[in-house]
Amino acid sequence: MSSDILLRVEGLRKFFTVKRGFPNPVKLTVKAVDDVSFEVRRRESFGLVGESGCGKSTVGRSVLRLVEPDAGQILLHGQDILPLDRSHMQDLRQKMQIIFQDPYSSLNPRRKIGQTLAEPLRVHRMGTGGEIRAIIDRILDDVGLSPETLDKFPHEFSGGQRQRIAIARALIFRPELIIADEPVSALDVSIQSQILLLFEKLQAEYDLSYIFVAHDLAVVRYFCHRVAIMYLGRIVEQGDRNRLFEEPRHPYTRALLAASPIPDPRARRRMAQLEGEVASAINTPEGCYFHPRCPECREICRREYPPWHWIAADQGVACHLYV
Amino acid sequence: MSNVSTRFWNPLFARLWFVFNRNRISWIGVVLLLILVSLAVLAPVISPYNPVEQHVMDQFRGPSAKYWLGTDEYGRDLFTRIVWGARISLTVGTVSVILGMIIGSILGMYAGYKGGVRDEFIMRVMDVFMSIPTLLMGLFVVAVLGPSTMNLIIAIALTVVPRFARIARAPTVSIKERDYIEACRAMGFSDLRIMLVHVLPNILGDIMVMGSLWVATAVRIEASLSFIGLGVPPPTPTWGGMVREGFEKMLDSPGASIYPGIFILLTVFAFNLIGDGLRDVIDPRLRES
């Protein structure tokens, strides 16, 4: 069981402080990520889903220490990476990489693709010029790009091709884990499926695990093995994809599923019954963060944040309805 | 044709060529500057006299075949002195700006990239520097270090540094938020590498524009510091110094200060035209057209 686990995140927390107001600024705390725990298994795609601003990207970036978490543990192969110094972290960077949402801002416009792909290998001294060239050629082929790509600049490519280049860059160290931060949401629908298929192919070839940050439920349902739903910096429900989509437990998950369109014009389904605005992560409500919008809100929901509860081995929820 | 342009596609130079051809007036600046630079470089060859050689019998002469632009109160040939003065003025102007540009850009890029307390500290110090008028700064430096060409350069560089710190900081702050910088950090690149390889080339355009415009100002500052006697000590010819010397006998012989003044004007004009052309090169509204 435990040897099957690649990454384990335990009690992750990241608060940002912002100053608001003039001339007497008030320090406010944004609870971007609060007490988030999950694990990612080998060769698994783990989906992180939620509305924008719910902290899902911050979780992904914390795992790579692109933002430093305030508390919690991030265990890769059972080793906590947060206390590691720069040189140890340097080795770990070869095991985890990231792909961004916007392929137009993830490549340096002034550098040729060849330079962009060779630089990480040079910095990490991973071979001579010839060896580096061989690694790059191999990866280009794997992501479906021609060798001529190397002599061109990013502006000469379409969004889909740029995303392939970004994937190639993420693969260059042959990592075990890739954090894909909304990797297809900026692409045309027809390109989305191509890129998703590429992700699947690469998962098999490179033994990859993905943390797949997304808001598109259809994509997540297709692509991820297990899914966590986030609301205002906390995971409200997580579990196996099939269970989560067939039997959503948390009212928020249900509302999300109800709100996503179904590709059947005759299907009649109640549209989202969610009311009210997403509460802000600065001023989180008392009790359950979701209670002001929850159709099944009870007395206790206004007072206490619900504890985490595993309903089954592969489905857990933070909701008073199931305690 | 498109093949060739792709192969030699160097973003800055391709656009430089393109915009300079569209905005032909900036070519006037380039030609003017080339003429001035060749005058300075060829000074020993083309000047008919020695710049400090005095002809006591020929004071305050008007232009003639013997003295092309006339002579000053010591009978020194004005054309010779202007040509030699070009060396000092252009050197002081460019060297001081390059010096200030390097130091200022490093400080601004570092402040913008690191942010936080270091950013605040550096930029507030820059504000203090910026608040000191150039002439006062010149006065201070010369008082402390004594008058010489090198100290003049230092004085001008000091006033230029904060401008470049600001110009470098602003785009750095926006570039460091781009995903490719984050990708660099994810791949474990050092901050120094990210700044030099990934940030600097993207802000160099703004810095160069600012640079060419500031050379014009630096030439002017050099002239005014020399004019009030804080520049290169006589008898070395500098444009500002010549204007000052001629100024005392302005009514008898206006040429002695007007001709060097015209050269200051031409130099400033040339650099401003070039700067305007460069600014069009990096103006995003003209991109992709």
Contacts between the chains, C-beta under 8 A, distances in Angstrom:
chain1	res1	chain2	res2	distance
A	61	B	182	7.8
A	64	B	186	5.3
A	66	B	182	5.9
A	66	B	185	5.9
A	66	B	186	6.1
A	89	B	188	7.2
A	90	B	188	4.7
A	93	B	186	6.6
A	93	B	187	6.1
A	93	B	188	4.1
A	94	B	188	8.0
A	96	B	186	7.8
A	97	B	186	6.2
A	97	B	187	7.3
A	98	B	182	7.4
A	98	B	183	6.7
A	98	B	186	4.8
A	100	B	179	4.1
A	100	B	182	7.2
A	100	B	183	7.0
A	101	B	179	7.8
A	102	B	179	6.2
A	105	B	178	4.8
A	105	B	179	4.6
A	105	B	180	6.7
A	106	B	178	7.8
A	106	B	179	3.9
A	106	B	180	5.4
A	106	B	183	5.9
A	107	B	180	5.7
A	108	B	180	4.7
A	108	B	198	5.6
A	108	B	202	7.7
A	109	B	11	7.8
A	109	B	202	7.6
A	110	B	11	6.2
A	110	B	201	5.0
A	110	B	202	6.2
A	111	B	198	7.9
A	119	B	187	7.9
A	119	B	189	7.7
A	119	B	197	7.7
A	120	B	187	4.4
A	120	B	188	7.9
A	120	B	189	7.7
A	123	B	187	7.1
A	123	B	188	7.0
A	123	B	189	5.8
A	123	B	193	7.0
A	124	B	188	7.0
A	152	B	6	7.8
A	153	B	9	6.6
A	156	B	6	7.6
A	166	B	183	7.7
A	169	B	183	6.8
A	169	B	187	7.9
A	173	B	187	7.7
